[in-house]
């Protein structure tokens, strides 16, 4: 399993020996702890649950606190379940950034920045209408309906609404550098989310680009 949780610190740049500049995003990936295992015999599928980030026990609800107590580990702030073969993983094992290699391709999953309510021009890139005298359609979306049949707005129509604040996956990003002592992972290019936001880094499933 090559999936870890981390936080986005921000973007910077590094210079390679040949003089080229590489824009990178710095991710803080502290060691993740295996909190639970899912097996075919008991749950009907295989998966590994990992967590990170310390949190006070009084801030965790009782069902989750019971799970941590039975597993014999301290409460964790963030958890996620990764489907796949359990292998030799055991509850309490720590997984670090040594799972990745420099030059490997990874997918980064995060929640994009929320931009509030936006119109069709900003949200979907619609063109503006004429700005001549008397125009009633400068930034309006235009007609959204149709004729008598079916006489309704089709589901998924591009319209004004909330922009951002959705789960986004960027695939095939390159691991530029790994600092095991500082638990830092440098990823080429931008990744979704605001600075300090939670991200999930996993080996890509793109053909020919697996780590």
Protein Blocks (a to p, Z undefined) as FASTA:
>chain_A
ZZdddddfbdcddddfkopacddddddddddddfbdcdfklnopacddddehiadfklpc
fklmmmmmmnopacdfbdcddeddekjacehiacdfklpcehiacddddddddebjadfk
lmnopacddfbehiablmbgbjfbdcfbnoiacehiacdddeejiacddehiacfbdcfk
nopacdedjdeddehiacdddddfbehiaZZ
